[in-house]
Every structure is written in structure tokens, then in C-alpha cells.
Amino acid sequence: MAYTLTAPTPEVTTATPQPSLDTAIAAALEHARRLTAMYGTDRPEVAIAWETVEELQTAKVRRRQVQKSTFVRYCEAHPDAPECRIYED
């Protein structure tokens, strides 16, 4: 019996693109609204759906704050950069 050596073939993994935060918020909001319409407000599933909406909205706000603070740090390091200049009349 003859054996041949072959190099292992790399696995091809295709990463599925993550939905944007706005898309995720819209989907979670629609899901929460549908659950509320179907079951009312007394079911735990409905509460969890609305908590998910709140958490996603909080994540969006925090992301915006981080991006803003990154820009502020950039301007502190580069005060003469055109995008950091402040023009007063």
C-alpha cells in the first residue's frame, strides 16, 4: 500500500457580515412590537425583547460616545489639523 503525503487543505471560512447596529435595533424593535401585539405585556418573552431593544440602543449611544472621544483625543494631539480648527466670527 502506497501512502502519499498531501498538504492539509485550509478550511475556507466565510464570515457572515455582522448587521449594522441600526439594522439590529430595527429588527429587535419590530420583534418586540410583534410579540407585544401577539401576547400583550405580561409574558417574559415580551420583556426580554424590549430589554434587548434597550441594550442595543445603549450600545449605539456608547459607540457614538467612544467615537466622539476618539475625535477629541485626536484634536488634542493635532490641534492644527484642519478638522480640529475652531473658527469664530
N, CA and C atoms as a LAMMPS dump frame, in Angstrom:
ITEM: TIMESTEP
0
ITEM: NUMBER OF ATOMS
267
ITEM: BOX BOUNDS ff ff ff
-5.0000000000000000e+02 5.0000000000000000e+02
-5.0000000000000000e+02 5.0000000000000000e+02
-5.0000000000000000e+02 5.0000000000000000e+02
ITEM: ATOMS id mol type element x y z
1 1 1 N 0.851 -1.172 0
2 1 2 C 0 0 0
3 1 3 C 0.897 1.235 0
4 2 1 N 0.655 2.138 -0.909
5 2 2 C 1.47 3.339 -1.019
6 2 3 C 0.732 4.51 -0.368
7 3 1 N 1.478 5.24 0.399
8 3 2 C 0.921 6.429 1.046
9 3 3 C 1.51 7.664 0.384
10 4 1 N 0.693 8.628 0.164
11 4 2 C 1.196 9.883 -0.38
12 4 3 C 0.926 10.979 0.639
13 5 1 N 1.881 11.83 0.755
14 5 2 C 1.721 12.957 1.671
15 5 3 C 1.064 14.107 0.927
16 6 1 N 0.056 14.623 1.515
17 6 2 C -0.599 15.796 0.935
18 6 3 C -0.676 16.871 1.995
19 7 1 N -0.528 18.056 1.556
20 7 2 C -0.636 19.179 2.482
21 7 3 C -2.094 19.331 2.9
22 8 1 N -2.307 19.644 4.148
23 8 2 C -3.695 19.835 4.572
24 8 3 C -4.295 21.037 3.856
25 9 1 N -5.504 20.877 3.428
26 9 2 C -6.172 21.984 2.741
27 9 3 C -6.75 22.935 3.767
28 10 1 N -6.489 24.191 3.594
29 10 2 C -7.032 25.149 4.558
30 10 3 C -8.551 25.221 4.419
31 11 1 N -9.18 25.305 5.549
32 11 2 C -10.625 25.417 5.525
33 11 3 C -11.01 26.822 5.113
34 12 1 N -11.922 26.892 4.221
35 12 2 C -12.39 28.188 3.765
36 12 3 C -13.556 28.585 4.654
37 13 1 N -13.363 29.642 5.366
38 13 2 C -14.441 30.128 6.216
39 13 3 C -14.882 31.472 5.687
40 14 1 N -16.119 31.591 5.464
41 14 2 C -16.654 32.867 5.026
42 14 3 C -17.389 33.474 6.2
43 15 1 N -16.88 34.557 6.654
44 15 2 C -17.505 35.232 7.779
45 15 3 C -18.757 35.942 7.294
46 16 1 N -19.822 35.683 7.967
47 16 2 C -21.044 36.381 7.605
48 16 3 C -20.943 37.796 8.137
49 17 1 N -21.267 38.761 7.311
50 17 2 C -21.146 40.14 7.769
51 17 3 C -22.126 40.413 8.903
52 18 1 N -21.635 41.113 9.881
53 18 2 C -22.477 41.468 11.018
54 18 3 C -23.409 42.602 10.602
55 19 1 N -24.671 42.513 11.001
56 19 2 C -25.576 43.6 10.656
57 19 3 C -25.172 44.87 11.41
58 20 1 N -25.459 45.975 10.807
59 20 2 C -25.134 47.222 11.477
60 20 3 C -25.999 47.362 12.72
61 21 1 N -25.568 48.211 13.61
62 21 2 C -26.31 48.404 14.856
63 21 3 C -27.694 48.97 14.584
64 22 1 N -27.806 49.835 13.6
65 22 2 C -29.122 50.385 13.259
66 22 3 C -30.056 49.295 12.746
67 23 1 N -29.52 48.39 11.946
68 23 2 C -30.323 47.281 11.425
69 23 3 C -30.752 46.356 12.55
70 24 1 N -29.827 46.084 13.476
71 24 2 C -30.154 45.219 14.609
72 24 3 C -31.212 45.855 15.498
73 25 1 N -31.129 47.164 15.696
74 25 2 C -32.123 47.861 16.514
75 25 3 C -33.487 47.803 15.842
76 26 1 N -33.526 48.036 14.542
77 26 2 C -34.795 47.998 13.815
78 26 3 C -35.413 46.604 13.877
79 27 1 N -34.599 45.571 13.723
80 27 2 C -35.118 44.201 13.781
81 27 3 C -35.613 43.853 15.178
82 28 1 N -34.859 44.243 16.194
83 28 2 C -35.271 43.958 17.573
84 28 3 C -36.538 44.716 17.932
85 29 1 N -36.654 45.944 17.448
86 29 2 C -37.841 46.746 17.715
87 29 3 C -39.071 46.124 17.06
88 30 1 N -38.918 45.68 15.826
89 30 2 C -40.033 45.028 15.137
90 30 3 C -40.43 43.741 15.85
91 31 1 N -39.448 42.985 16.295
92 31 2 C -39.716 41.744 17.015
93 31 3 C -40.459 42.024 18.327
94 32 1 N -40.008 43.016 19.055
95 32 2 C -40.655 43.363 20.328
96 32 3 C -42.089 43.838 20.1
97 33 1 N -42.297 44.616 19.061
98 33 2 C -43.653 45.093 18.762
99 33 3 C -44.58 43.94 18.395
100 34 1 N -44.067 42.996 17.607
101 34 2 C -44.894 41.847 17.216
102 34 3 C -45.238 40.972 18.418
103 35 1 N -44.255 40.733 19.275
104 35 2 C -44.537 39.943 20.473
105 35 3 C -45.551 40.634 21.37
106 36 1 N -45.436 41.939 21.494
107 36 2 C -46.388 42.692 22.313
108 36 3 C -47.782 42.598 21.717
109 37 1 N -47.891 42.699 20.392
110 37 2 C -49.193 42.598 19.745
111 37 3 C -49.779 41.197 19.908
112 38 1 N -48.932 40.175 19.887
113 38 2 C -49.424 38.795 19.987
114 38 3 C -49.784 38.4 21.416
115 39 1 N -48.932 38.784 22.386
116 39 2 C -49.081 38.266 23.74
117 39 3 C -49.443 39.307 24.793
118 40 1 N -49.404 40.559 24.457
119 40 2 C -49.619 41.586 25.472
120 40 3 C -48.31 41.857 26.199
121 41 1 N -48.401 42.421 27.37
122 41 2 C -47.186 42.816 28.091
123 41 3 C -46.875 41.93 29.286
124 42 1 N -47.626 40.872 29.487
125 42 2 C -47.452 40.052 30.689
126 42 3 C -46.506 38.87 30.511
127 43 1 N -46.009 38.611 29.323
128 43 2 C -45.162 37.445 29.083
129 43 3 C -43.688 37.809 29.253
130 44 1 N -42.888 36.898 29.794
131 44 2 C -41.45 37.166 29.949
132 44 3 C -40.739 37.371 28.61
133 45 1 N -41.225 36.701 27.558
134 45 2 C -40.598 36.852 26.247
135 45 3 C -40.69 38.284 25.746
136 46 1 N -41.805 38.918 26.053
137 46 2 C -42.007 40.31 25.636
138 46 3 C -41.043 41.219 26.388
139 47 1 N -40.919 40.995 27.679
140 47 2 C -39.998 41.81 28.482
141 47 3 C -38.562 41.651 27.996
142 48 1 N -38.182 40.436 27.68
143 48 2 C -36.824 40.189 27.184
144 48 3 C -36.606 40.885 25.846
145 49 1 N -37.606 40.851 24.991
146 49 2 C -37.486 41.511 23.686
147 49 3 C -37.282 43.014 23.859
148 50 1 N -38.036 43.626 24.76
149 50 2 C -37.885 45.065 24.971
150 50 3 C -36.56 45.397 25.65
151 51 1 N -36.079 44.519 26.53
152 51 2 C -34.768 44.736 27.137
153 51 3 C -33.667 44.675 26.075
154 52 1 N -33.833 43.79 25.125
155 52 2 C -32.868 43.695 24.027
156 52 3 C -32.827 44.993 23.232
157 53 1 N -33.992 45.569 22.967
158 53 2 C -34.049 46.856 22.254
159 53 3 C -33.302 47.92 23.052
160 54 1 N -33.545 47.972 24.347
161 54 2 C -32.875 48.975 25.19
162 54 3 C -31.366 48.776 25.205
163 55 1 N -30.922 47.532 25.288
164 55 2 C -29.483 47.266 25.31
165 55 3 C -28.816 47.657 23.993
166 56 1 N -29.479 47.383 22.884
167 56 2 C -28.92 47.773 21.592
168 56 3 C -28.854 49.286 21.441
169 57 1 N -29.896 49.98 21.92
170 57 2 C -29.876 51.444 21.857
171 57 3 C -28.779 52.016 22.746
172 58 1 N -28.571 51.411 23.905
173 58 2 C -27.491 51.847 24.789
174 58 3 C -26.133 51.613 24.131
175 59 1 N -25.983 50.485 23.465
176 59 2 C -24.725 50.2 22.763
177 59 3 C -24.463 51.226 21.673
178 60 1 N -25.516 51.656 20.992
179 60 2 C -25.358 52.666 19.94
180 60 3 C -24.892 53.995 20.525
181 61 1 N -25.478 54.377 21.653
182 61 2 C -25.08 55.625 22.309
183 61 3 C -23.636 55.539 22.778
184 62 1 N -23.259 54.419 23.37
185 62 2 C -21.882 54.265 23.853
186 62 3 C -20.893 54.277 22.703
187 63 1 N -21.246 53.645 21.592
188 63 2 C -20.357 53.66 20.427
189 63 3 C -20.148 55.084 19.942
190 64 1 N -21.214 55.865 19.926
191 64 2 C -21.113 57.249 19.494
192 64 3 C -20.224 58.042 20.45
193 65 1 N -20.333 57.779 21.759
194 65 2 C -19.504 58.477 22.745
195 65 3 C -18.038 58.116 22.566
196 66 1 N -17.75 56.845 22.299
197 66 2 C -16.369 56.418 22.095
198 66 3 C -15.8 57.068 20.848
199 67 1 N -16.584 57.109 19.774
200 67 2 C -16.121 57.74 18.55
201 67 3 C -15.873 59.219 18.772
202 68 1 N -16.744 59.858 19.528
203 68 2 C -16.569 61.273 19.809
204 68 3 C -15.318 61.502 20.643
205 69 1 N -15.102 60.681 21.642
206 69 2 C -13.932 60.874 22.472
207 69 3 C -12.652 60.586 21.687
208 70 1 N -12.709 59.69 20.716
209 70 2 C -11.553 59.436 19.863
210 70 3 C -11.217 60.679 19.054
211 71 1 N -12.241 61.349 18.535
212 71 2 C -12.021 62.582 17.785
213 71 3 C -11.459 63.674 18.688
214 72 1 N -11.964 63.775 19.898
215 72 2 C -11.462 64.778 20.84
216 72 3 C -9.99 64.519 21.144
217 73 1 N -9.641 63.247 21.354
218 73 2 C -8.233 62.918 21.612
219 73 3 C -7.36 63.245 20.402
220 74 1 N -7.878 62.992 19.227
221 74 2 C -7.129 63.321 18.014
222 74 3 C -6.88 64.822 17.941
223 75 1 N -7.905 65.598 18.215
224 75 2 C -7.756 67.06 18.147
225 75 3 C -6.813 67.582 19.222
226 76 1 N -6.799 66.931 20.367
227 76 2 C -5.85 67.341 21.4
228 76 3 C -4.416 67.054 20.968
229 77 1 N -4.229 65.964 20.259
230 77 2 C -2.889 65.612 19.789
231 77 3 C -2.484 66.404 18.551
232 78 1 N -3.459 66.83 17.737
233 78 2 C -3.194 67.549 16.492
234 78 3 C -4.063 68.807 16.425
235 79 1 N -3.779 69.811 17.241
236 79 2 C -4.652 70.991 17.264
237 79 3 C -4.637 71.802 15.976
238 80 1 N -3.612 71.651 15.151
239 80 2 C -3.542 72.416 13.906
240 80 3 C -4.174 71.686 12.72
241 81 1 N -4.71 70.519 12.94
242 81 2 C -5.356 69.78 11.855
243 81 3 C -6.582 70.558 11.388
244 82 1 N -6.839 70.599 10.09
245 82 2 C -7.969 71.394 9.572
246 82 3 C -9.312 71.018 10.191
247 83 1 N -9.533 69.727 10.453
248 83 2 C -10.824 69.337 11.004
249 83 3 C -10.974 69.695 12.486
250 84 1 N -9.874 70.111 13.131
251 84 2 C -9.923 70.438 14.551
252 84 3 C -9.936 71.942 14.804
253 85 1 N -9.804 72.714 13.77
254 85 2 C -9.775 74.157 13.952
255 85 3 C -11.144 74.7 14.314
256 86 1 N -11.143 75.701 15.148
257 86 2 C -12.39 76.343 15.55
258 86 3 C -12.349 77.773 15.009
259 87 1 N -13.357 78.095 14.221
260 87 2 C -13.428 79.416 13.629
261 87 3 C -14.471 80.229 14.356
262 88 1 N -14.087 81.402 14.789
263 88 2 C -15.01 82.29 15.477
264 88 3 C -15.204 83.544 14.647
265 89 1 N -16.421 84.031 14.62
266 89 2 C -16.716 85.254 13.865
267 89 3 C -16.364 86.473 14.639
